[in-house]
Amino acid sequence: MSKIRVLIVDDSALVRRLLTEALSRDPQIEVVGTAQDPYVAKDKINQLKPDVLTLDVEMPRMHGLTFLKLLLEQRPMPVVMVSSLTESGADTTLQALELGAVDFVTKPKLDVSQGLGELMPELVAKVKAAARVKVRKRSGAAQDAPKPIPRLAKTTYKIIALGASTGGTEALRDVLAAFPADCPGTVIVQHMPEHFTSAFARRCNAAAALEVLEAKDGDRVIPGRALIAPGNRHMRLVRLGADYVVRIDQSEHVNRHRPSVDVLFDSVSESAGANAVGALLTGMGDDGARGLLRMREAGAHTIAQDQETCVVFGMPREAIERGAAIQVLPLGAIASAAIAHAV
């Protein structure tokens, strides 16, 4: 196998050096060059023909988002964003994912050298995953928003549970935008750090007919509301009398993640059983596959996103191979299928 050729674009000489040293330690990766701004990056992309680009958001001479948009319109390639761990950094990163970036990692706020060292295993894994992604050319035209499903004839206290990772921010936004305003109560895990989930919830809420919130401990799961697990917290569904509520905690990571899709799906299988629908969307790794199987065994209807529409066909593939998915569907069909089985 040929090595994955990576170009690092960052205005900080220290960050460029640290990223180069860390990525070069992996025998499957070759850092072919670095660039301090998008203009230098453009020339080096043409010269070096990298497989993957790591791109800082805040760049001199041209903003990272502007460069990303131009790049994906003219020369589509996998891009992993390197973002600051702040509210403003979260909003910008979500815009980058909307434009077509494959994934992101977050820079530490203080000790850059130590913090970057800690995130290197994550960056290496995401660069390797990005190298397998086929990035489609962007036209620059606005994407048509999914059309919401008509309001339901009756309210329901069934539960819809969704899980996603790499590529999931846009996939989940499409699913939520298609849900009716009175859809069943929905609980969601998307692998994201703190600050990012609140920004993601706001972004989904603006695009959806239902209410989308970052979950707080004790929030009720009711029709017309979707709750997203907060970053660095697990979320569990529990039955409290006639109601469903969520419990938020910081117990140990599961499958290297907190929040974990398995944690959520396991709790849904125990609390809602056959009164639930579960869908596992695009993502790297296997988080959620075991939990989706538990949901199916408890009588829930279960769905996995198909390979063709996944950014990374990792989590859904694991679920399919374990027999966890009753249906395997393209992204555009998942919202209507989930609603059809939850009423």
MIRO-111459 format. One record per residue (C-alpha): x, y, z; chain; residue number from 1; residue in one letter. Coordinates in steps of 0.02 Angstrom, whole numbers, plus 50000, padded with zeros to 5 digits. Example, Ala and Ser with C-alpha at 12.3 -4.5 7.8 and 13.67 -1.06 7.14 Angstrom:
2
x / y / z / chaine / num / residu
50615 / 49775 / 50390 / A / 1 / A
50684 / 49947 / 50357 / A / 2 / S
REM end
This chain:
343
x / y / z / chaine / num / residu
50000 / 50000 / 50000 / A / 1 / M
50062 / 50174 / 49956 / A / 2 / S
50073 / 50299 / 50098 / A / 3 / K
49939 / 50431 / 50127 / A / 4 / I
50013 / 50596 / 50066 / A / 5 / R
49968 / 50740 / 50182 / A / 6 / V
49989 / 50928 / 50161 / A / 7 / L
49979 / 51030 / 50322 / A / 8 / I
49911 / 51208 / 50309 / A / 9 / V
49931 / 51314 / 50465 / A / 10 / D
49996 / 51490 / 50498 / A / 11 / D
50091 / 51435 / 50655 / A / 12 / S
50267 / 51369 / 50623 / A / 13 / A
50260 / 51275 / 50789 / A / 14 / L
50097 / 51189 / 50745 / A / 15 / V
50161 / 51143 / 50572 / A / 16 / R
50316 / 51065 / 50649 / A / 17 / R
50221 / 50970 / 50784 / A / 18 / L
50091 / 50904 / 50661 / A / 19 / L
50228 / 50852 / 50540 / A / 20 / T
50326 / 50759 / 50674 / A / 21 / E
50174 / 50671 / 50743 / A / 22 / A
50095 / 50618 / 50577 / A / 23 / L
50264 / 50562 / 50508 / A / 24 / S
50282 / 50436 / 50649 / A / 25 / R
50142 / 50333 / 50574 / A / 26 / D
50211 / 50214 / 50442 / A / 27 / P
50056 / 50235 / 50333 / A / 28 / Q
50069 / 50425 / 50322 / A / 29 / I
50193 / 50538 / 50230 / A / 30 / E
50189 / 50726 / 50259 / A / 31 / V
50236 / 50790 / 50086 / A / 32 / V
50237 / 50974 / 50132 / A / 33 / G
50173 / 51118 / 50236 / A / 34 / T
50102 / 51290 / 50196 / A / 35 / A
50081 / 51445 / 50303 / A / 36 / Q
49933 / 51517 / 50207 / A / 37 / D
49806 / 51468 / 50073 / A / 38 / P
49903 / 51548 / 49929 / A / 39 / Y
50058 / 51444 / 49966 / A / 40 / V
49943 / 51294 / 49994 / A / 41 / A
49864 / 51314 / 49822 / A / 42 / K
50033 / 51305 / 49737 / A / 43 / D
50089 / 51156 / 49842 / A / 44 / K
49928 / 51060 / 49808 / A / 45 / I
49962 / 51076 / 49622 / A / 46 / N
50146 / 51026 / 49644 / A / 47 / Q
50134 / 50889 / 49775 / A / 48 / L
49961 / 50815 / 49741 / A / 49 / K
49921 / 50766 / 49922 / A / 50 / P
49787 / 50640 / 49966 / A / 51 / D
49728 / 50735 / 50121 / A / 52 / V
49740 / 50915 / 50179 / A / 53 / L
49741 / 50973 / 50360 / A / 54 / T
49679 / 51152 / 50365 / A / 55 / L
49680 / 51282 / 50502 / A / 56 / D
49521 / 51386 / 50513 / A / 57 / V
49597 / 51555 / 50555 / A / 58 / E
49724 / 51594 / 50417 / A / 59 / M
49814 / 51751 / 50355 / A / 60 / P
49779 / 51826 / 50182 / A / 61 / R
49626 / 51715 / 50156 / A / 62 / M
49506 / 51641 / 50284 / A / 63 / H
49507 / 51452 / 50297 / A / 64 / G
49323 / 51440 / 50251 / A / 65 / L
49347 / 51544 / 50093 / A / 66 / T
49493 / 51434 / 50041 / A / 67 / F
49396 / 51275 / 50081 / A / 68 / L
49248 / 51329 / 49974 / A / 69 / K
49360 / 51371 / 49826 / A / 70 / L
49460 / 51210 / 49846 / A / 71 / L
49308 / 51096 / 49849 / A / 72 / L
49232 / 51183 / 49698 / A / 73 / E
49392 / 51175 / 49594 / A / 74 / Q
49492 / 51024 / 49657 / A / 75 / R
49390 / 50914 / 49776 / A / 76 / P
49495 / 50823 / 49905 / A / 77 / M
49475 / 50762 / 50085 / A / 78 / P
49504 / 50900 / 50212 / A / 79 / V
49522 / 50882 / 50401 / A / 80 / V
49497 / 51048 / 50490 / A / 81 / M
49604 / 51100 / 50638 / A / 82 / V
49491 / 51208 / 50746 / A / 83 / S
49502 / 51305 / 50909 / A / 84 / S
49405 / 51235 / 51056 / A / 85 / L
49291 / 51387 / 51075 / A / 86 / T
49110 / 51435 / 51036 / A / 87 / E
49165 / 51540 / 50886 / A / 88 / S
49281 / 51399 / 50830 / A / 89 / G
49134 / 51278 / 50841 / A / 90 / A
49022 / 51385 / 50730 / A / 91 / D
49160 / 51404 / 50601 / A / 92 / T
49200 / 51219 / 50603 / A / 93 / T
49017 / 51173 / 50576 / A / 94 / L
49016 / 51290 / 50426 / A / 95 / Q
49170 / 51199 / 50361 / A / 96 / A
49083 / 51030 / 50379 / A / 97 / L
48932 / 51101 / 50288 / A / 98 / E
49047 / 51157 / 50147 / A / 99 / L
49118 / 50981 / 50132 / A / 100 / G
49262 / 50957 / 50254 / A / 101 / A
49269 / 50774 / 50306 / A / 102 / V
49307 / 50796 / 50491 / A / 103 / D
49396 / 50905 / 50619 / A / 104 / F
49510 / 50902 / 50770 / A / 105 / V
49522 / 51039 / 50901 / A / 106 / T
49678 / 51135 / 50952 / A / 107 / K
49707 / 51154 / 51139 / A / 108 / P
49685 / 51328 / 51213 / A / 109 / K
49844 / 51339 / 51317 / A / 110 / L
49990 / 51217 / 51307 / A / 111 / D
49994 / 51188 / 51120 / A / 112 / V
50137 / 51063 / 51116 / A / 113 / S
50063 / 50952 / 51254 / A / 114 / Q
49885 / 50970 / 51189 / A / 115 / G
49931 / 50927 / 51011 / A / 116 / L
50025 / 50776 / 51074 / A / 117 / G
49867 / 50714 / 51160 / A / 118 / E
49759 / 50734 / 51005 / A / 119 / L
49882 / 50650 / 50885 / A / 120 / M
49802 / 50475 / 50892 / A / 121 / P
49635 / 50557 / 50848 / A / 122 / E
49713 / 50658 / 50706 / A / 123 / L
49803 / 50506 / 50634 / A / 124 / V
49641 / 50405 / 50636 / A / 125 / A
49544 / 50546 / 50553 / A / 126 / K
49675 / 50574 / 50419 / A / 127 / V
49671 / 50387 / 50378 / A / 128 / K
49481 / 50388 / 50372 / A / 129 / A
49479 / 50546 / 50265 / A / 130 / A
49597 / 50466 / 50139 / A / 131 / A
49462 / 50336 / 50100 / A / 132 / R
49326 / 50466 / 50071 / A / 133 / V
49273 / 50508 / 49894 / A / 134 / K
49242 / 50695 / 49897 / A / 135 / V
49117 / 50753 / 49767 / A / 136 / R
49142 / 50915 / 49673 / A / 137 / K
49043 / 51060 / 49744 / A / 138 / R
48948 / 51169 / 49622 / A / 139 / S
48944 / 51321 / 49735 / A / 140 / G
48754 / 51326 / 49719 / A / 141 / A
48647 / 51315 / 49875 / A / 142 / A
48590 / 51140 / 49919 / A / 143 / Q
48403 / 51109 / 49922 / A / 144 / D
48343 / 51086 / 50101 / A / 145 / A
48252 / 50923 / 50138 / A / 146 / P
48063 / 50944 / 50132 / A / 147 / K
47983 / 50913 / 50303 / A / 148 / P
47865 / 50764 / 50318 / A / 149 / I
47685 / 50824 / 50345 / A / 150 / P
47623 / 50836 / 50524 / A / 151 / R
47568 / 50672 / 50598 / A / 152 / L
47385 / 50628 / 50617 / A / 153 / A
47413 / 50590 / 50801 / A / 154 / K
47543 / 50621 / 50933 / A / 155 / T
47650 / 50478 / 50992 / A / 156 / T
47756 / 50438 / 51142 / A / 157 / Y
47871 / 50323 / 51049 / A / 158 / K
48057 / 50364 / 51043 / A / 159 / I
48176 / 50391 / 50898 / A / 160 / I
48362 / 50368 / 50937 / A / 161 / A
48497 / 50425 / 50815 / A / 162 / L
48685 / 50400 / 50821 / A / 163 / G
48824 / 50466 / 50709 / A / 164 / A
49007 / 50514 / 50700 / A / 165 / S
49114 / 50566 / 50549 / A / 166 / T
49000 / 50650 / 50422 / A / 167 / G
48857 / 50648 / 50547 / A / 168 / G
48833 / 50834 / 50571 / A / 169 / T
48764 / 50856 / 50396 / A / 170 / E
48676 / 50687 / 50394 / A / 171 / A
48586 / 50723 / 50557 / A / 172 / L
48540 / 50898 / 50502 / A / 173 / R
48460 / 50825 / 50345 / A / 174 / D
48362 / 50696 / 50446 / A / 175 / V
48302 / 50824 / 50574 / A / 176 / L
48255 / 50948 / 50438 / A / 177 / A
48140 / 50814 / 50364 / A / 178 / A
48054 / 50772 / 50529 / A / 179 / F
47880 / 50847 / 50556 / A / 180 / P
47854 / 50976 / 50693 / A / 181 / A
47760 / 50848 / 50799 / A / 182 / D
47878 / 50701 / 50771 / A / 183 / C
47909 / 50576 / 50912 / A / 184 / P
48031 / 50628 / 51047 / A / 185 / G
48207 / 50605 / 50979 / A / 186 / T
48374 / 50576 / 51066 / A / 187 / V
48540 / 50595 / 50976 / A / 188 / I
48724 / 50561 / 51001 / A / 189 / V
48847 / 50642 / 50881 / A / 190 / Q
49031 / 50622 / 50925 / A / 191 / H
49084 / 50801 / 50963 / A / 192 / M
49181 / 50894 / 51099 / A / 193 / P
49111 / 51020 / 51222 / A / 194 / E
49050 / 51187 / 51151 / A / 195 / H
49026 / 51105 / 50982 / A / 196 / F
48865 / 51014 / 51028 / A / 197 / T
48778 / 51174 / 51084 / A / 198 / S
48826 / 51259 / 50920 / A / 199 / A
48770 / 51104 / 50825 / A / 200 / F
48602 / 51102 / 50914 / A / 201 / A
48572 / 51285 / 50871 / A / 202 / R
48616 / 51251 / 50689 / A / 203 / R
48497 / 51102 / 50679 / A / 204 / C
48360 / 51199 / 50768 / A / 205 / N
48369 / 51337 / 50637 / A / 206 / A
48348 / 51208 / 50498 / A / 207 / A
48211 / 51101 / 50575 / A / 208 / A
48025 / 51115 / 50607 / A / 209 / A
48043 / 51032 / 50777 / A / 210 / L
48136 / 51100 / 50929 / A / 211 / E
48318 / 51043 / 50937 / A / 212 / V
48414 / 51070 / 51100 / A / 213 / L
48576 / 51020 / 51183 / A / 214 / E
48514 / 50906 / 51321 / A / 215 / A
48520 / 50947 / 51506 / A / 216 / K
48502 / 50821 / 51645 / A / 217 / D
48318 / 50786 / 51677 / A / 218 / G
48253 / 50856 / 51511 / A / 219 / D
48090 / 50773 / 51457 / A / 220 / R
48086 / 50682 / 51291 / A / 221 / V
47923 / 50736 / 51212 / A / 222 / I
47845 / 50745 / 51038 / A / 223 / P
47915 / 50889 / 50936 / A / 224 / G
48081 / 50893 / 51028 / A / 225 / R
48254 / 50822 / 50988 / A / 226 / A
48389 / 50816 / 51121 / A / 227 / L
48574 / 50807 / 51074 / A / 228 / I
48696 / 50734 / 51202 / A / 229 / A
48816 / 50870 / 51262 / A / 230 / P
48999 / 50851 / 51218 / A / 231 / G
49104 / 50753 / 51344 / A / 232 / N
48945 / 50685 / 51428 / A / 233 / R
48851 / 50522 / 51408 / A / 234 / H
48663 / 50531 / 51386 / A / 235 / M
48542 / 50395 / 51440 / A / 236 / R
48355 / 50379 / 51418 / A / 237 / L
48257 / 50331 / 51573 / A / 238 / V
48072 / 50304 / 51609 / A / 239 / R
48004 / 50414 / 51747 / A / 240 / L
47822 / 50371 / 51780 / A / 241 / G
47729 / 50408 / 51619 / A / 242 / A
47872 / 50513 / 51550 / A / 243 / D
48039 / 50484 / 51468 / A / 244 / Y
48183 / 50594 / 51528 / A / 245 / V
48370 / 50598 / 51494 / A / 246 / V
48509 / 50578 / 51620 / A / 247 / R
48677 / 50659 / 51585 / A / 248 / I
48839 / 50601 / 51667 / A / 249 / D
49028 / 50594 / 51648 / A / 250 / Q
49056 / 50409 / 51679 / A / 251 / S
49199 / 50320 / 51590 / A / 252 / E
49221 / 50329 / 51401 / A / 253 / H
49139 / 50187 / 51303 / A / 254 / V
49218 / 50134 / 51137 / A / 255 / N
49339 / 50279 / 51166 / A / 256 / R
49194 / 50402 / 51160 / A / 257 / H
49097 / 50512 / 51278 / A / 258 / R
48958 / 50533 / 51227 / A / 259 / P
48942 / 50357 / 51161 / A / 260 / S
48805 / 50296 / 51044 / A / 261 / V
48809 / 50125 / 51129 / A / 262 / D
48771 / 50205 / 51298 / A / 263 / V
48619 / 50293 / 51226 / A / 264 / L
48556 / 50144 / 51124 / A / 265 / F
48577 / 50025 / 51271 / A / 266 / D
48471 / 50140 / 51380 / A / 267 / S
48338 / 50156 / 51244 / A / 268 / V
48327 / 49966 / 51229 / A / 269 / S
48300 / 49953 / 51417 / A / 270 / E
48180 / 50100 / 51439 / A / 271 / S
48079 / 50100 / 51277 / A / 272 / A
48101 / 49925 / 51204 / A / 273 / G
47983 / 49896 / 51058 / A / 274 / A
47919 / 50076 / 51073 / A / 275 / N
48079 / 50141 / 50992 / A / 276 / A
48160 / 50164 / 50823 / A / 277 / V
48350 / 50170 / 50809 / A / 278 / G
48455 / 50231 / 50663 / A / 279 / A
48644 / 50223 / 50650 / A / 280 / L
48718 / 50346 / 50526 / A / 281 / L
48887 / 50380 / 50448 / A / 282 / T
49040 / 50366 / 50561 / A / 283 / G
49211 / 50291 / 50594 / A / 284 / M
49232 / 50142 / 50709 / A / 285 / G
49098 / 50030 / 50784 / A / 286 / D
49014 / 50135 / 50918 / A / 287 / D
48826 / 50105 / 50914 / A / 288 / G
48831 / 49937 / 50823 / A / 289 / A
48812 / 49835 / 50982 / A / 290 / R
48681 / 49954 / 51051 / A / 291 / G
48579 / 49947 / 50890 / A / 292 / L
48580 / 49758 / 50902 / A / 293 / L
48516 / 49769 / 51081 / A / 294 / R
48377 / 49884 / 51021 / A / 295 / M
48328 / 49759 / 50886 / A / 296 / R
48329 / 49616 / 51012 / A / 297 / E
48216 / 49721 / 51125 / A / 298 / A
48088 / 49737 / 50984 / A / 299 / G
48136 / 49908 / 50914 / A / 300 / A
48139 / 49945 / 50728 / A / 301 / H
48320 / 49974 / 50676 / A / 302 / T
48399 / 50062 / 50526 / A / 303 / I
48577 / 50080 / 50461 / A / 304 / A
48632 / 50207 / 50331 / A / 305 / Q
48692 / 50129 / 50169 / A / 306 / D
48871 / 50134 / 50105 / A / 307 / Q
48835 / 50243 / 49954 / A / 308 / E
48773 / 50392 / 50057 / A / 309 / T
48893 / 50376 / 50205 / A / 310 / C
49044 / 50488 / 50218 / A / 311 / V
49127 / 50347 / 50316 / A / 312 / V
49045 / 50176 / 50311 / A / 313 / F
49112 / 50115 / 50478 / A / 314 / G
48980 / 50114 / 50614 / A / 315 / M
48836 / 50065 / 50498 / A / 316 / P
48939 / 49926 / 50419 / A / 317 / R
48977 / 49854 / 50591 / A / 318 / E
48792 / 49858 / 50633 / A / 319 / A
48744 / 49773 / 50470 / A / 320 / I
48875 / 49637 / 50492 / A / 321 / E
48811 / 49601 / 50668 / A / 322 / R
48631 / 49584 / 50607 / A / 323 / G
48578 / 49740 / 50702 / A / 324 / A
48489 / 49828 / 50559 / A / 325 / A
48316 / 49778 / 50499 / A / 326 / I
48330 / 49906 / 50358 / A / 327 / Q
48481 / 49976 / 50264 / A / 328 / V
48432 / 50140 / 50183 / A / 329 / L
48506 / 50290 / 50093 / A / 330 / P
48513 / 50447 / 50198 / A / 331 / L
48368 / 50529 / 50107 / A / 332 / G
48250 / 50386 / 50155 / A / 333 / A
48293 / 50373 / 50340 / A / 334 / I
48181 / 50511 / 50408 / A / 335 / A
48022 / 50446 / 50326 / A / 336 / S
48062 / 50266 / 50377 / A / 337 / A
48094 / 50316 / 50557 / A / 338 / A
47931 / 50413 / 50565 / A / 339 / I
47833 / 50273 / 50481 / A / 340 / A
47889 / 50148 / 50614 / A / 341 / H
47866 / 50267 / 50760 / A / 342 / A
47681 / 50305 / 50741 / A / 343 / V
REM end
